[in-house]
């Protein structure tokens, strides 16, 4: 009897099936990891943008002599020395800072901007819009700013 060397067709097909299953599982894990990384990066960028916008707001509020909260919840008007600064949340969810006719995009993807006077303090509430249909995290930032330079008529 002669010895045969090599593998049978069935052995090769079973091996290919096992290898393909392992490759598919590995690629699913890699794609899922990449998607999670992209979402985390976008979320971190949104939160950093929100913090940057709040720094602008706090700086301007501390220097403001008059703070006006019109009936619309998406507008905040400040008088700083001779200048008027307006913060406006547009319908496309971008927060603009408008000063001397020039607008600056501070933040995109903002769902809500609320401001409420509490004596010489102003409570600010910012909420980011979720990027996905099923958000796992929602970024909310609340802060209170003491209005140091507020004039008597600005109260």
ABEGO torsion letter per residue (X at the ends): XBBBBEBBAAAAAAAAAAAAAAAAAAAAAAAAAAAAAAAAAAAAAAAAAAAAAAAAAAAAAAABABBBBBABAABBBBBBEABBBBBBBBAAGBBBBBBGGBBBBABBGBABBBBBBBEABBBBBBBBBBABABBABBBBBBBBBBBAABBAAAX
